[in-house]
Amino acid sequence: MRRLRSPILAGVFLAAALSAFAREYSDGRPAATLRMDAKDHGVVLRYGDGPNQCDILGARDVWVFEADGTYYMHYDAAGPEGWLSSLAVSKDLVNWEKKGPILDFGKPGEDDSKSAAYGVTYRDGKEWHMFYLGTPNVTAPPNLIPGFPYLTLKAKASSPAGPWIKQKSVIPFRTKPGTYYSITASPGQVVKNGDEYLQFFSSTTRKPGNRCVQRTLGIARTKDLDGPWTVDPNPMVPIEEQIENSALHYEKSSKAWFLFTNHIGIDGGEYTDAIWVYWSKDLNKWDPANKAIVLDGHNCTWSKKCIGLPSVVQVGSRLALFYDAPGGNSTSHMKRHVGLAWLDLPLSVPGNE
């Protein structure tokens, strides 16, 4: 087992501790042996009462950001006609006012004809850019769960509250046969690095001989947010990691990046079982060994088996961590609520003395 070295930063992460028993997965996928436990607050947004029944079947896949003292939450609202990215606003991160869908379904034959969801944002100083997940495929009613391929589409607004205008002529990047993003290439966090933008996008492929698909993150690059992106030929970490979605935090005290992501576990079937964090001092180089569990059934107060994708936002000396979950021992895609957990800042980098 690995031990954590003594913290060296003031106000270090008190919850960084070694997991007493590293979890093993039935198909041999890599496990995280370290823990950086977040403190769970619990549910802050419940599904079911959104405008016009927009989230009557569930609320999940959150993206939270702040602008001019207001917090904005984009979340996937599962309604009678399918899943759409919807907006909720808050002043305190705990009490949220639902505003309803910010995107609509595309026309028949378009890439987002069945779902326009998970909208991540980036402000370039003048305009707001949103990269969202579109797909022409869903499961049968009533759940209408988005199916492969997951594609990255673009919209723009002059305000964080919208209205968001789809940019149908902009194709950031697409799935490509024979690559680690052959099945999905869906959006992730965008950061500025020097004279270019990096997007840590979700990718999926299928490795011959494996009964499950392989998921990881890739890095796409551009100098024009309204133009095409170039995808790195190799993923950020190996496809065996089984992770998807990205939320980044930069720790100035240690000059390290912390990337929060959703881990896909397996127990009979696959489901989102935890939020993991990876760390690096170089946005272009990530060691798959540098990872830890942040939130799972051990420290979540209300969902003991299934934890959905993360979004993070700094609030003073703490980092707010949002996630979704169905509660109890459920692993369902449906009827999920949005939860909140907290991490103390500054974050420290675990080691392996």
C-alpha positions in Angstrom: 0.0 0.0 0.0 1.0 3.6 -0.5 1.3 6.1 2.3 0.7 9.8 2.1 3.7 12.0 2.9 3.2 14.8 5.5 1.4 17.8 4.2 3.7 20.7 3.4 1.2 23.5 2.6 -0.7 25.7 5.1 -4.3 24.7 5.5 -3.7 21.4 3.6 -6.3 19.0 2.6 -7.1 17.2 5.9 -9.0 14.4 4.2 -6.2 13.2 2.1 -5.7 9.7 3.4 -4.8 6.3 2.2 -7.8 4.0 1.5 -7.4 1.0 3.8 -8.6 -1.4 1.2 -8.1 -0.6 -2.5 -11.2 -1.6 -4.5 -10.8 -4.3 -7.0 -13.0 -4.6 -10.1 -14.1 -7.8 -11.7 -12.7 -7.0 -15.1 -9.4 -5.8 -13.8 -9.9 -2.1 -14.6 -7.5 0.2 -12.6 -8.5 1.3 -9.1 -7.6 4.3 -7.1 -5.7 3.5 -3.9 -5.7 7.0 -2.3 -8.5 9.1 -0.9 -9.1 12.8 -0.8 -12.4 12.8 1.0 -14.9 15.6 0.4 -17.4 16.5 3.1 -20.9 15.9 1.8 -23.6 18.5 2.3 -26.3 16.4 0.6 -29.0 17.1 -1.9 -29.4 20.8 -3.1 -31.6 20.3 -6.2 -34.3 17.7 -6.5 -35.8 16.5 -9.7 -39.5 16.7 -10.5 -40.6 20.3 -10.1 -39.0 22.1 -13.0 -41.1 24.4 -15.4 -43.4 22.5 -17.7 -42.3 19.1 -16.2 -38.9 19.6 -17.8 -37.2 17.4 -15.1 -40.1 15.2 -14.1 -37.9 12.1 -14.7 -34.6 13.3 -13.3 -31.9 16.0 -12.9 -28.3 15.2 -13.5 -25.0 16.0 -15.4 -24.3 19.4 -13.8 -22.1 22.3 -14.9 -21.9 25.1 -12.3 -20.2 28.5 -12.8 -20.3 32.0 -11.3 -20.8 35.3 -12.9 -21.3 38.7 -11.2 -22.3 37.2 -7.9 -24.8 34.7 -9.2 -24.2 31.0 -9.6 -25.5 29.3 -12.7 -26.2 25.6 -12.9 -26.7 23.8 -16.2 -28.2 20.4 -15.6 -29.7 17.7 -17.8 -33.5 17.8 -17.2 -35.1 14.5 -18.2 -38.6 15.4 -19.4 -41.4 13.7 -21.3 -39.8 14.4 -24.7 -36.2 13.8 -23.8 -33.1 15.3 -22.0 -32.3 19.0 -22.4 -29.8 21.2 -20.7 -31.7 23.4 -18.3 -30.8 26.3 -16.1 -31.1 26.9 -12.3 -29.7 30.0 -10.5 -28.6 30.6 -6.9 -26.9 33.1 -4.6 -25.7 30.6 -2.1 -25.2 27.3 -4.0 -27.8 25.6 -1.7 -31.1 27.2 -2.7 -31.7 27.0 -6.5 -34.4 28.5 -8.7 -35.2 26.5 -11.8 -35.6 28.4 -15.0 -36.2 25.6 -17.5 -34.5 24.4 -20.7 -31.8 26.6 -22.3 -31.6 24.5 -25.5 -34.1 22.7 -27.7 -34.0 19.6 -29.7 -32.5 19.8 -33.2 -34.4 19.1 -36.3 -34.8 15.5 -37.6 -31.5 14.3 -38.9 -29.4 16.8 -37.0 -26.8 15.7 -34.4 -28.9 16.9 -31.5 -32.3 15.8 -32.7 -32.9 13.6 -29.7 -31.0 15.3 -27.0 -29.2 18.7 -26.4 -27.6 18.3 -23.0 -24.6 18.8 -20.7 -23.6 22.4 -21.5 -20.1 23.5 -20.4 -19.2 27.2 -20.7 -16.2 29.4 -21.2 -16.2 33.2 -21.2 -13.6 34.8 -23.5 -14.0 38.3 -22.0 -16.8 39.5 -24.3 -19.0 36.5 -25.2 -20.0 33.3 -23.5 -19.3 30.0 -25.4 -21.1 26.8 -24.6 -20.0 23.3 -25.8 -22.9 20.9 -25.3 -23.6 17.2 -25.9 -25.8 16.2 -28.8 -27.0 12.9 -30.0 -29.5 11.6 -32.6 -30.1 8.4 -30.5 -32.0 7.6 -27.3 -33.5 4.6 -25.6 -37.2 3.9 -25.8 -39.8 6.0 -23.9 -40.4 7.0 -21.2 -36.7 7.3 -20.1 -35.2 8.5 -23.5 -31.7 8.1 -22.2 -29.1 9.6 -24.7 -27.2 6.9 -26.6 -24.0 6.8 -28.6 -22.6 8.6 -30.4 -22.1 11.5 -27.9 -21.0 14.5 -30.0 -19.7 18.0 -29.1 -21.8 20.9 -30.5 -21.5 24.7 -30.0 -23.7 27.6 -28.9 -23.0 31.2 -27.9 -24.6 33.9 -25.8 -23.9 37.5 -24.7 -25.0 36.7 -21.1 -24.5 33.8 -18.8 -28.2 33.5 -18.5 -28.6 33.2 -22.3 -30.4 33.1 -24.6 -28.1 30.5 -26.2 -27.9 30.5 -30.0 -26.8 27.3 -31.6 -23.9 27.6 -34.0 -24.8 24.8 -36.4 -21.9 25.6 -38.8 -19.3 25.2 -36.0 -18.0 21.6 -35.7 -15.4 21.5 -32.9 -14.5 17.9 -33.3 -16.2 14.6 -34.0 -15.8 10.9 -33.4 -13.2 9.2 -35.6 -13.0 5.5 -36.5 -9.9 3.6 -35.3 -9.1 6.1 -32.5 -9.7 6.3 -28.7 -12.7 8.6 -29.5 -14.3 6.3 -32.1 -17.7 6.1 -30.2 -18.0 9.3 -28.3 -16.3 12.7 -28.3 -18.4 14.8 -25.9 -17.6 18.1 -24.2 -15.4 18.9 -21.2 -13.9 21.8 -19.5 -12.1 24.5 -21.5 -9.0 26.3 -20.2 -6.7 28.8 -21.7 -3.0 27.7 -21.9 -0.6 30.1 -23.4 -1.9 31.1 -26.9 -4.3 28.2 -27.2 -7.4 26.7 -25.6 -7.5 23.1 -24.3 -10.7 21.1 -23.9 -10.6 18.0 -21.8 -13.2 16.0 -23.6 -14.8 12.6 -22.9 -13.9 9.8 -25.3 -15.0 6.2 -25.8 -13.8 3.3 -27.9 -14.1 -0.5 -27.9 -11.1 -2.7 -27.5 -11.2 -6.1 -29.2 -11.9 -8.8 -26.6 -13.4 -6.5 -24.0 -17.1 -6.9 -23.2 -17.3 -3.2 -22.0 -16.4 -0.1 -23.9 -13.3 1.8 -22.8 -13.6 5.4 -21.6 -11.1 8.1 -20.9 -10.3 11.8 -21.5 -8.6 13.4 -24.4 -7.3 16.9 -25.1 -8.5 18.9 -28.0 -6.8 22.2 -29.0 -7.7 25.4 -30.8 -6.8 29.1 -31.0 -10.4 30.0 -32.2 -13.3 29.1 -30.0 -15.6 29.4 -33.0 -13.4 27.2 -35.2 -12.3 23.5 -35.4 -10.2 21.8 -32.7 -7.3 19.5 -33.2 -7.5 16.3 -31.1 -4.3 14.9 -29.5 -3.4 11.5 -31.1 -3.1 9.9 -27.6 -5.5 10.2 -24.7 -4.8 12.1 -21.5 -4.6 8.8 -19.6 -5.0 5.2 -20.9 -8.4 4.0 -22.1 -8.4 1.4 -19.3 -8.9 4.1 -16.7 -12.7 4.1 -17.3 -13.4 7.8 -16.7 -15.5 10.5 -18.3 -16.3 14.2 -18.0 -13.9 16.8 -16.6 -13.8 19.7 -14.1 -10.6 21.5 -13.4 -9.2 23.5 -10.4 -5.8 25.3 -10.4 -4.1 25.5 -7.0 -1.9 28.5 -7.0 0.0 27.6 -3.8 1.4 24.4 -5.4 1.0 25.4 -9.1 -0.8 22.1 -9.6 -3.9 21.3 -11.6 -6.6 19.1 -10.1 -8.9 17.4 -12.6 -12.1 15.9 -11.2 -13.8 13.2 -13.2 -16.4 10.5 -13.0 -15.3 6.9 -12.7 -17.2 4.1 -14.2 -17.3 0.9 -12.0 -18.7 -2.5 -12.7 -20.8 -4.7 -10.5 -22.9 -7.0 -12.7 -23.3 -4.0 -15.0 -21.5 -0.7 -15.4 -22.5 2.5 -13.5 -20.9 5.7 -12.2 -19.5 4.6 -8.9 -17.3 7.5 -7.8 -15.7 10.9 -8.4 -11.9 10.7 -8.8 -9.3 13.4 -9.0 -6.1 13.4 -11.0 -3.3 16.0 -10.5 -0.4 17.4 -12.5 1.7 20.5 -12.8 1.6 20.3 -16.5 -1.7 20.4 -18.4 -0.2 18.4 -21.2 1.2 15.6 -19.1 -0.9 13.4 -16.7 0.3 10.3 -14.9 -2.5 7.8 -14.4 -0.9 6.8 -11.0 -1.6 10.2 -9.6 -5.3 9.8 -8.7 -7.5 9.5 -5.7 -11.1 8.9 -4.8 -13.0 12.1 -3.7 -16.6 11.0 -3.3 -18.2 7.6 -3.3 -20.5 5.5 -1.2 -18.2 5.7 1.8 -18.5 9.5 2.3 -21.7 10.4 0.4 -24.5 10.7 3.0 -27.4 9.7 0.8 -26.3 7.7 -2.2 -24.3 4.6 -1.3 -23.5 3.0 -4.6 -23.8 5.5 -7.5 -22.2 8.9 -7.8 -22.6 11.0 -11.0 -20.3 13.5 -12.8 -18.6 16.4 -11.0 -18.5 20.1 -11.4 -16.4 22.4 -9.2 -16.4 26.1 -8.3 -14.2 27.9 -5.8 -16.0 29.8 -3.0 -13.5 31.6 -0.8 -11.4 29.1 1.0 -13.4 26.1 -0.1 -14.1 24.2 -3.3 -17.7 23.3 -4.0 -18.2 19.9 -5.7 -21.5 19.2 -7.4 -22.6 15.8 -8.5 -25.7 13.8 -9.2 -27.0 10.5 -7.7 -30.1 8.4 -7.5 -29.8 7.8 -3.7 -29.7 4.6 -1.6 -28.3 1.6 -3.5 -29.8 2.5 -6.8 -27.6 2.8 -9.9 -30.4 4.1 -12.2 -29.9 6.7 -14.8 -33.3 8.1 -13.9 -34.8 10.0 -10.9 -31.4 11.5 -9.9 -31.0 14.6 -7.7 -28.1 17.0 -7.6 -25.8 17.0 -4.5 -23.1 19.2 -3.1 -19.9 18.4 -1.2 -17.0 20.6 0.0 -13.2 20.4 -0.1 -11.0 22.7 2.0 -8.5 24.8 0.1 -5.7 24.8 -0.7 -5.6 21.3 -2.1 -2.4 19.4 -1.5 -0.8 16.9 -3.8 -0.7 13.4 -2.3 2.6 11.5 -2.7 3.7 7.9 -2.5 6.7 7.8 -0.1 
